[in-house]
Amino acid sequence: MGQILISLDIDGTLDIGDPPGVLTMTMVRRSVARGFIIGSCSDRPLSAQRALFKKQNIPLQFAVSKHMLSDVMQQFKADAYYHIGDREDLDKIYAERAGFNFLWPDEAILKPWFLE
């Protein structure tokens, strides 16, 4: 498996979101430990995204607004790019426009990146 980049929505996706999602911060930590490029892509202000992950002691490689997701692919070289989110009208559309693979949170938790 080559280098994988994972972009994470927060609300409705992560367990610390509002509303909470099914993807736990423990799962995110596992992917970081496995060497994945992890970042945040949310409607929240960038400073709020960074603060949320800092509070969880999870290093972010990037934090962007959804409409800027395409910039991430230009900044990071990876073999596969994924965005995980819960909204078809925002997450899925912006992910596909940027050339990312899109996963719903309940699909993502089954990926080996997040499993023990």
Beta strands, then each sheet from edge to edge (+ up, - down):
strand 1: 4-8
strand 2: 37-42
strand 3: 62-65
strand 4: 80-84
strand 5: 101-103
sheet 1: 3+ 2+ 1+ 4+ 5+
end
